[in-house]
Amino acid sequence: MSAKAESPFRVNLHELPRRAGEKREYQLDFPAPESIGTPLLAIPVDEPIGIKFRAESVSDGVLITGRITSRATGECGRCLDAINQIVDHDFQELFTYESRMPAGRKVGPQDEEDVLDDELFALDGDIADLEVPIRDAVILAMPINPTCRPDCRGLCSECGERIDLLPEDHSHA
């Protein structure tokens, strides 16, 4: 991605009052700017992403709770057939107000050196960048070894053909 200011994952929460208990509903719809997922299964570039979420003011910041929907494509980890899978995952993250951040913590784009606690997200003024929480939710919900179906038997280790398509007496003696 180019500049963070252009990221479709950034949302301006200016209209949300900074009083605990205040809530607003938001909807983001955009094409995936880059692939999100794992090497075997991912939301491809330009695939439509929908993010519906509620932002709620709490004493230390804004609690964002929502759902991401999209479609992931990839290949079966057993037989290498194509997979199309619906992505429909919940996420929740607290974005801390700048004034509540621990001393020494920078707000905005961060390098490994800048991060004191990689689980802590900060608002950049009124802007919440949802990219990392969305990526985390999608990646953590995806199977490590995706399969085209639960009973996929994979490929023959000798000839490389799909076991399901081979005759029962198939052997390489």
HUJOMO-V688359 format. One record per helix or strand of 2 or more residues. SS is the DSSP state (2 for helix, 1 for strand). FROM is the first residue (numbers start at 1). TO is the last residue. Records with the same first field share a line. If there is no record, write none. Layout:
# HUJOMO-V688359
SS: FROM-TO ; FROM-TO
This chain:
# HUJOMO-V688359
2: 4-6 ; 98-100 ; 112-114 ; 131-141 ; 163-165
1: 10-12 ; 23-31 ; 36-37 ; 41-43 ; 48-58 ; 61-75 ; 82-96 ; 121-122 ; 127-129
